[in-house]
Amino acid sequence: MDPREYEVMAREEERHWWYLGMASITRALLNRWVKPERCLNILDAGCGTGAAMTTYLSEYGDVTGVDLYAEAVTVARKRNASRLVRASVLDLPLAPAFFDLVTSFDVLYERGVSDEICALNEFYRVLKPGGQVLVRLPAYNWLRGRHDERVHTRRRFTRGLLKSLLEQSSFQVQHLSYANMFLFPLALAKRIGERFVPPSDNESDFAVGGLNNIFRRILSWEAPIASRWGLPYGLSVIAIARKP
Ligand SMILES: C[S@@+](CC[C@H](N)C(=O)[O-])C[C@H]1O[C@@H](n2cnc3c(N)ncnc32)[C@H](O)[C@@H]1O
């Protein structure tokens, strides 16, 4: 990622509608599909600045974060994320069959991950039998925009592609859903608009000003639907799968 994006992330993660809404969706998915009844060993693969680790994943157990970049690990450490490893998801310096849950939020699409299958194989290796993986990725390659250049997107995914990659890594897919469906038309209009009037270099995809709270609520409304039935389209795609 462009180092400037870590600063944006760290600033926005605790108050921005996208992060807060996605956290509601993730919680709903974990409560329905992972059903933690005990303290889990969790790996957040590509933990970035550690917001998920320290805000809600820690409610489910002991969380270890891995990220390739020093800038991310430094910010995560300031957030009091104690178990942090600077390493690549392509070669995890972690023992096999140790984790109950691996989460990976918006990581495998990056140019820093040259091969998703290699990363998914690593998730499989570090999971206990019966352990689960929750992967979230940006959806639809045709939606690529200026933001993708800034965050070094290699490719965007569909539900079918994510399912196939998980199956190639021997996972059993339990649930698939898109997310950020209700706001999809606005995002689509923005992406089309960008093709005619390119945004300035320092204009983030995140800026929505006074609409923050409304957008957060709209995104959070998706949580029960995404976790129970799955949403048919959206800006992100999420999968939960199990190691047999
Ligand atoms: C868009 S950020 C998402 C961060 C965090 N998961 C979140 O949801 O806020 C993508 C993260 O993946 C990390 N990353 C990219 N390639 C990686 C690799 N090969 N191994 C580990 N982390 C990587 C980046 O440093 C960045 O922190």
Ligand as a Chemical Component Dictionary entry (heavy atoms), coordinates in Angstrom:
data_LIG
# 
_chem_comp.id                   LIG 
_chem_comp.type                 NON-POLYMER 
_chem_comp.pdbx_formal_charge   0 
_chem_comp.three_letter_code    LIG 
# 
loop_
_chem_comp_atom.comp_id 
_chem_comp_atom.atom_id 
_chem_comp_atom.alt_atom_id 
_chem_comp_atom.type_symbol 
_chem_comp_atom.charge 
_chem_comp_atom.model_Cartn_x 
_chem_comp_atom.model_Cartn_y 
_chem_comp_atom.model_Cartn_z 
_chem_comp_atom.pdbx_ordinal 
LIG C1  C1  C 0  -6.193 -2.570  2.698 1  
LIG S1  S1  S 1  -5.127 -2.996  4.008 2  
LIG C2  C2  C 0  -6.217 -3.841  5.093 3  
LIG C3  C3  C 0  -5.711 -3.830  6.482 4  
LIG C4  C4  C 0  -6.622 -4.473  7.526 5  
LIG N1  N1  N 0  -6.817 -5.886  7.264 6  
LIG C5  C5  C 0  -7.962 -3.759  7.603 7  
LIG O1  O1  O 0  -8.984 -4.337  7.265 8  
LIG O2  O2  O -1 -7.980 -2.595  8.001 9  
LIG C6  C6  C 0  -4.151 -4.300  3.318 10 
LIG C7  C7  C 0  -3.037 -4.743  4.256 11 
LIG O3  O3  O 0  -2.386 -5.883  3.705 12 
LIG C8  C8  C 0  -1.008 -5.767  3.992 13 
LIG N2  N2  N 0  -0.267 -6.653  3.070 14 
LIG C9  C9  C 0  -0.096 -6.528  1.745 15 
LIG N3  N3  N 0  0.604  -7.558  1.262 16 
LIG C10 C10 C 0  0.884  -8.364  2.327 17 
LIG C11 C11 C 0  1.592  -9.586  2.474 18 
LIG N4  N4  N 0  2.142  -10.206 1.430 19 
LIG N5  N5  N 0  1.677  -10.119 3.704 20 
LIG C12 C12 C 0  1.121  -9.508  4.786 21 
LIG N6  N6  N 0  0.441  -8.338  4.698 22 
LIG C13 C13 C 0  0.333  -7.775  3.482 23 
LIG C14 C14 C 0  -0.735 -4.288  3.820 24 
LIG O4  O4  O 0  0.428  -3.878  4.494 25 
LIG C15 C15 C 0  -1.970 -3.684  4.461 26 
LIG O5  O5  O 0  -1.802 -3.447  5.829 27 
# 
loop_
_chem_comp_bond.comp_id 
_chem_comp_bond.atom_id_1 
_chem_comp_bond.atom_id_2 
_chem_comp_bond.value_order 
_chem_comp_bond.pdbx_ordinal 
LIG C1  S1  SING 1  
LIG S1  C2  SING 2  
LIG S1  C6  SING 3  
LIG C2  C3  SING 4  
LIG C3  C4  SING 5  
LIG C4  N1  SING 6  
LIG C4  C5  SING 7  
LIG C5  O1  DOUB 8  
LIG C5  O2  SING 9  
LIG C6  C7  SING 10 
LIG C7  O3  SING 11 
LIG C7  C15 SING 12 
LIG O3  C8  SING 13 
LIG C8  N2  SING 14 
LIG C8  C14 SING 15 
LIG N2  C9  SING 16 
LIG N2  C13 SING 17 
LIG C9  N3  DOUB 18 
LIG N3  C10 SING 19 
LIG C10 C11 SING 20 
LIG C10 C13 DOUB 21 
LIG C11 N4  SING 22 
LIG C11 N5  DOUB 23 
LIG N5  C12 SING 24 
LIG C12 N6  DOUB 25 
LIG N6  C13 SING 26 
LIG C14 O4  SING 27 
LIG C14 C15 SING 28 
LIG C15 O5  SING 29 
# 
